[in-house]
């Protein structure tokens, strides 16, 4: 019994039937679900976002330390962004986490600002950022400390178990304010912050 695979005519089975090359073209797939394993590396499998628009005030400060951080606490800022129950389609996928947010102090009491990304709101954070050169020359609405956080982190999914990604931020002198400056409602509440979670085939 012989089965012949030919790049021109297709597959010839022992009963002499032939499956043409064109039968397996992607254009012939019109229904059903294509297995993740058939997708090329780098294929975007899913995207989830959490966007917050308008002035939002936290409650906790974010203090600088030389020690490793553990679970979120009263000194690691307030939770501003979160994508809950993100379930990867494959354990081998890459998970790309991105955060973009404007952070200001509520009043002129701070010098630095910190932000961190946690998974499942427990344990050590995935990534931490701390802005040192955060002070500007002037003061807007009682605040001389404003800036933008752009954070990116990549991890391997490891499993298909659902997980939650969260972003916390604050200042060394008190809580932070996102999407606004100081005590103002800046630009009529049009400023926004966003967390984006992407699963990418590896």
C-alpha positions in Angstrom: 0.0 0.0 0.0 1.5 3.3 -1.1 0.5 6.8 -0.3 2.1 9.5 -2.5 2.5 13.1 -1.5 3.2 15.4 -4.4 3.6 19.1 -4.3 1.9 19.4 -7.7 -1.0 17.0 -7.7 -1.6 16.7 -4.0 -2.0 13.4 -1.9 -2.6 10.1 -3.7 -4.1 7.5 -1.3 -3.8 3.7 -1.6 -7.3 3.5 -3.1 -6.0 5.8 -5.9 -8.2 8.7 -4.7 -6.5 12.1 -4.8 -6.7 15.1 -2.5 -5.7 18.1 -4.5 -3.2 20.6 -3.3 -5.9 23.3 -3.5 -8.1 21.4 -1.1 -5.9 22.4 1.8 -5.5 26.1 0.9 -6.4 28.5 3.7 -9.0 30.1 1.3 -11.0 26.8 1.5 -11.5 27.1 5.3 -14.8 28.8 5.7 -16.2 27.3 9.0 -14.9 25.8 12.2 -12.0 26.8 14.4 -8.4 26.6 13.2 -6.2 25.0 15.9 -3.7 27.3 17.5 -0.9 25.0 16.5 -1.6 25.7 12.9 -1.1 29.5 13.3 2.3 31.0 12.7 4.5 32.3 15.5 3.7 36.0 16.1 0.0 35.6 15.3 -2.2 37.7 17.6 -4.6 35.3 19.3 -6.6 37.7 21.6 -6.6 41.2 23.0 -8.3 42.5 26.2 -8.2 46.1 27.5 -9.3 48.2 30.4 -9.6 51.9 29.7 -10.4 54.5 32.4 -11.5 57.9 31.2 -11.5 61.0 33.4 -10.1 62.1 36.7 -9.6 59.2 39.1 -8.0 59.6 42.6 -6.2 56.8 44.5 -5.9 56.4 48.2 -2.4 55.0 48.8 1.2 56.3 48.4 3.9 54.5 46.5 7.2 54.6 48.5 10.7 54.0 47.2 12.6 51.1 48.7 15.7 49.1 48.0 13.9 45.9 49.1 11.9 43.6 46.7 8.2 44.3 46.7 5.7 41.6 47.7 1.9 41.7 47.4 0.2 45.1 47.0 0.0 47.1 50.2 -0.7 50.6 51.5 2.8 51.7 50.3 2.6 50.4 46.8 -0.1 52.7 45.4 -3.7 52.2 44.4 -5.2 50.0 41.8 -6.2 52.0 38.7 -6.3 49.5 35.9 -7.2 45.8 35.7 -8.0 43.1 33.2 -9.6 40.2 35.0 -10.1 36.6 34.0 -7.7 36.6 31.1 -7.5 33.0 29.9 -4.7 32.2 27.5 -5.6 29.8 24.6 -2.2 28.1 24.8 0.3 27.5 27.5 3.2 28.3 25.1 1.8 31.7 24.1 3.5 34.9 25.0 1.5 37.4 27.0 2.3 41.1 26.3 1.2 43.5 28.9 1.2 47.3 28.3 0.1 50.2 30.4 -0.1 53.9 29.5 -1.2 56.4 32.0 -0.8 60.0 33.1 -0.1 60.2 36.9 -0.2 63.4 38.9 0.0 64.2 42.6 -3.3 65.3 44.2 -1.5 68.2 46.0 2.0 69.5 46.0 3.5 67.1 48.5 5.5 64.6 46.4 8.7 64.3 44.5 8.6 60.8 43.0 6.0 58.5 41.5 5.8 54.7 41.2 3.8 52.2 39.3 3.8 48.4 39.2 2.1 45.5 37.4 0.8 42.6 39.4 -0.6 39.2 38.4 -3.6 38.0 40.5 -3.0 40.9 42.9 -0.6 38.9 45.0 3.1 38.0 45.3 6.0 39.9 43.7 5.0 42.4 41.0 5.9 41.5 37.4 7.4 44.9 36.8 8.0 48.1 38.7 8.7 51.7 37.4 9.7 54.7 39.4 9.9 58.2 38.1 12.7 60.3 39.7 12.8 63.3 37.5 9.1 64.0 37.9 9.1 67.7 39.1 8.2 70.5 36.7 9.0 74.2 37.0 5.4 75.4 37.3 2.4 74.4 39.3 -1.0 73.4 37.9 -3.9 73.0 40.3 -1.7 72.6 43.3 0.6 70.1 41.6 4.2 70.4 40.5 4.6 66.7 39.8 3.2 65.2 36.7 4.3 62.6 34.2 3.4 59.6 32.0 4.0 55.9 32.7 4.6 53.6 29.7 5.2 50.1 31.0 5.6 46.9 29.0 6.1 43.4 30.2 6.2 40.0 28.4 5.8 36.6 30.0 5.1 33.0 28.8 1.5 32.0 29.5 2.6 28.8 31.3 -0.9 27.4 31.4 -4.4 28.2 30.1 -5.6 29.1 33.6 -7.4 32.4 33.8 -5.5 35.2 35.5 -5.9 38.9 36.4 -3.4 41.6 35.5 -3.5 44.9 37.5 -1.6 48.2 37.6 -1.1 50.1 40.8 0.4 53.7 41.1 1.0 56.4 43.6 3.4 59.0 44.9 6.0 59.1 47.6 4.1 61.9 49.3 0.6 60.5 49.0 -1.9 59.1 46.5 -1.8 59.6 42.8 -4.3 61.0 40.4 -4.7 59.6 36.9 -6.2 61.4 33.9 -5.9 64.8 35.5 -3.5 67.2 37.1 -3.7 68.2 40.8 -7.1 69.2 41.9 -8.3 70.0 38.4 -10.6 68.0 36.1 -8.2 68.5 33.2 -9.5 69.0 29.7 -13.0 68.4 30.8 -12.3 64.8 31.8 -11.1 63.7 28.3 -7.7 62.3 29.5 -7.5 58.5 29.6 -5.4 55.6 30.8 -5.3 52.1 29.4 -4.0 48.6 30.1 -3.8 46.2 27.1 -3.2 42.5 27.4 -2.3 40.6 24.2 -1.8 36.8 23.6 0.7 36.1 20.9 1.4 32.6 19.4 5.0 31.5 20.1 
